[in-house]
Amino acid sequence: MLTKNDFTAEEWAALRETPHLVGVATMLSGASGLGTLKESVAAAKLVMEGQSSNFPLIRDLSNREDMKAAQDAILNAVGSGERSVEKIQTLALERVRQTMDLLKAKGAPEEAQAVRTWLISLGDGVAKAAKEGGFLGFGGTQVSEGEQAFLTNLNAALGDATAAAGA
């Protein structure tokens, strides 16, 4: 089974940023004041839940030290330039594709599928953490059009992890 030690420093940096970018991109796709705070907390919680995974790679990706390093790297990357939602979504989807390519090249199909499932769950959990478009908690929708569009693109970027993994 894959662990952090199976990747170069550059590969690992990209891998460890992926779940955080998925969370941030989902959150920004339907940004709405207090809802954004709830979604931010949900993103961190859902990444940390990876600690209970049966897969060492997911546990490595969700340890506190690597979470902090990933968050710092993302802040440095997007904090110094234009912070458009589209730019962050594009970066997130690029990292997702890169992650899946790495897992297909180095891992077993079940590892790629586990990471795929984890990332889908992360995006979905963030999108559902707060209603969008309501007033004082009334009305609104659970998943905004922007969030749904990003989740659709996320699923496409993740592809079918079992089809080519390990091939």
C-alpha positions, 0 to 999 in steps of 0.5 A: 500500500502507498504511503508518503514515502512512495512519492517524491517531494514534489509529488507529495506536495501536489498530493497533500494540497489536493483535498484542501483545494477540493474543499476550498474550491467547493466552498467558494463555488457557493460562497455565502457569508456565515455559510462559508464559515460552516463550509470551512469548518466542514472541509477541515473536519472531513479532511481530518476524518481521513485519519480513520481510513483503512488506507495509509495514503489517506491517513498520511494525507490527513495528518496534522503536519501535512494538513498545515503544510498544504494549507500554507502552500495554498495560501501562498499560491493564491494569496499573492495573486488574483483570487478568482473562484475560477482560478482556484477551481481550475487549480483544484481540478488540475491537482485532482487529475494529477493526483489520480494520474499518480495513483494510477501509475503507482498504486493499486486500483483500490487505493485510487478508488479510496482516494476518489471516494474520499475526495467526492465525499469531501466536496459533497460534504462541504457543499451540504454544510450550509444552505445557500441563498437563504435569509437568516437560515430560512429558504435557500438551497442545500447545494447551490448551482455553483457548487453543483457545477463544481462537483460535476467537474470534480467527478469528471476530473476524478474519472473512473479510478478503477478502470485504469488504476494500476494499469 
